[in-house]
Amino acid sequence: MSARHNAKILWWSDVPTIDLLQKSLDQGLVSITSTDTVLGFLARLDEKSHKIIDTIKGSKPDKPYLILIDSPLKLSAFVDVQTLSEQAKCIVAKCWPGPLTIIFKAKNNVPACMQSKQGTIALRCPRHAGLLSILAHFDGLFSTSANKSGLPVAKTYQDLDHDLLHDVDYVVLDRDLAPSDVPSTIIDVTSSEVKVIRPGAYPVEKLERLCGKRANS
């Protein structure tokens, strides 16, 4: 990837931000944004953008990335909702928007770059006004933590690896809300039992209370 100037900082609360970010994403460029969890990359859903994130992070080429959506109604673009268990539907209805990533079985027509080799897909609807505003313009967007593969997650803008700032177009931040260093909780609903893949910002105990059943680790 060719050397670039440092990414320009934008603020979610500024009026031009969504328009600028949308145009950048439409051009296939990658940005870093604050979220309701950790600072993350944001990119459009195509193979080219997936490969750009791979290059920036130094990830393995076959690594699947989380997809952010602005509404549970968009779940049907990626997942056969009719096949979901009542428990999975309960979790979606009660826990989104929020810091909970859910692994589903992907629809047969979902492009390979959006799913794992096992045919699963990870989706999340965030509780973050800025993200929801930009996501409203897309079916979904790739997201993953803004760090080099294997290195700690940056808690603040100042903690970001300097090299990353040469490889992204914008860094979009909240003026009054500090990023977290706690990632989303990840669960898998592809089988009859909900499995906790990674504890995180959404309390597992709350999941169990909401759905009346213990999740398996």
LINBEL-V302827 format. One line per field, one symbol per residue. ss: DSSP state (H for helix, E for strand, L for the rest). psi: psi as a letter, one per 20 degrees, with the letter a starting at -180 (. if undefined). A space follows every 10 residues. Layout:
ss: ???
psi: ???
This chain:
ss: LLLLLLLEEE ELLLLLHHHH HHHHHHLLLL EEELLLLLLE EEEELLHHHH HHHHHHHLLL LLLLLEEELL LHHHHHHLLL HHHLLHHHHH HHHHHLLLLE EEEEELLLLL LHHHLLLLLE EEEELLLLHH HHHHHLLLLL EEEEELLLLL LLLLLLHHHL LHHHHHLLLE EEELLLLLLL LLLLEEEELL LLLLEEEELL LLLHHHHHHH HLLLLEL
psi: pqqrrqqppr phipgigggg gghghhijqp rpqqajdrpq qpqrnrhghg hggggghkrq hjpqqqppqi qhhihiihqn hhiqrhgghg gghiiqqrlo ppprpqqhjp qhiirrhjkr ppqqoqmogg ghghhiiqhr qqqqqmrqpi qqpphrghip phhhiijqgq oprphjoqrr jorqqpqpki ahpppohoqc hophhhghhh jkqpqp.
